[in-house]
Amino acid sequence: MATTTKVSKNICKLFVGNLPWTVGHQELKSYFKEFGRVITANVIFNKKTGFSRGYGFVTFNNLAPLEKIENEPKHILEGNYLNIQKT
C-alpha cells in the first residue's frame, strides 16, 4: 500500500496590498508574526527596476491567525493602510 503525504487544508494564504515601497520580506514577516507563525512572507518586486510592486503574500500554517487579523479594525505598516484579502 502506497503512503501519501497529507496536505493540510488549514494553511491560510493572504494577499497584502498597498505595501510601502520600503517594505521587504523581513518587514512583512515581522508585522504578521504577531498574529501567528508565518510560514512565508513574500513581497513582489519588479524584475526590471528592483522596486516593490506594492503587494505581497503571507502564509500561515493554520487558520487561527486569520481570525486575529480580521478582528483588527485596520492594519498600518510604515504609514500605509494595508489591503488584506484571503486567497
matplotlib code that plots the C-alpha trace (Angstrom):
import matplotlib.pyplot as plt

x = [0.0, 1.4, 1.9, 0.7, 1.6, -1.5, -1.5, -3.0, -6.2, -5.6, -2.9, -4.0, -2.6, -3.3, -2.8, -1.5, -1.8, -0.8, 2.6, 5.0, 7.9, 10.3, 8.8, 10.7, 10.2, 11.5, 9.4, 6.3, 7.0, 7.8, 4.4, 2.4, 4.3, 2.4, -0.8, 0.7, 3.5, 4.4, 5.5, 6.3, 6.1, 7.0, 6.9, 6.6, 9.3, 9.5, 12.3, 13.5, 13.6, 14.0, 11.3, 8.4, 5.2, 3.3, 1.9, 2.8, 1.6, 1.8, 1.2, 0.3, 0.3, -3.3, -6.4, -6.2, -4.1, -6.8, -9.3, -6.9, -6.2, -9.9, -10.5, -8.1, -10.1, -7.2, -3.6, -1.0, 2.6, 5.1, 2.2, 0.2, -3.2, -2.9, -5.4, -5.6, -7.6, -7.7, -6.7]
y = [0.0, 3.4, 6.1, 9.6, 12.8, 14.6, 18.3, 20.4, 22.2, 24.6, 26.6, 30.2, 32.5, 36.2, 38.8, 42.0, 45.2, 48.8, 48.0, 50.9, 50.6, 50.4, 47.1, 43.9, 40.3, 40.6, 43.7, 41.9, 38.8, 40.8, 42.6, 39.4, 37.2, 38.9, 37.1, 33.6, 31.5, 32.8, 30.2, 32.6, 36.3, 37.5, 41.0, 41.1, 43.1, 44.5, 42.5, 45.4, 48.2, 46.1, 48.2, 46.7, 46.4, 47.3, 43.9, 40.6, 37.3, 35.9, 32.2, 30.8, 27.2, 27.3, 29.4, 30.9, 34.0, 34.9, 35.4, 37.7, 39.6, 40.0, 41.3, 44.2, 47.2, 48.4, 47.4, 50.1, 49.3, 52.2, 54.7, 52.8, 51.2, 47.6, 45.9, 42.3, 39.5, 35.8, 33.9]
z = [0.0, -1.0, 1.5, 0.7, 2.3, 3.5, 2.7, 5.4, 4.4, 7.3, 5.5, 5.2, 2.5, 2.4, -0.2, 1.3, -0.9, -0.5, 0.9, 1.2, -1.3, 1.7, 3.0, 2.1, 3.0, 6.6, 7.4, 6.1, 8.1, 11.3, 11.1, 10.7, 13.1, 16.0, 14.7, 14.4, 13.0, 9.5, 7.0, 4.2, 3.6, 0.1, -1.3, -5.1, -6.8, -10.3, -12.0, -14.2, -11.6, -8.4, -6.7, -4.8, -6.8, -3.6, -2.7, -1.4, 0.1, 3.7, 4.5, 7.9, 9.0, 10.4, 10.3, 13.8, 12.8, 10.2, 13.0, 14.9, 11.7, 10.9, 14.4, 13.9, 12.5, 10.4, 9.7, 9.2, 8.1, 7.8, 7.4, 4.8, 5.4, 4.3, 2.0, 3.3, 1.5, 2.0, -1.2]

ax = plt.figure().add_subplot(projection="3d")
ax.plot(x, y, z, "-o")
ax.set_aspect("equal")
plt.show()
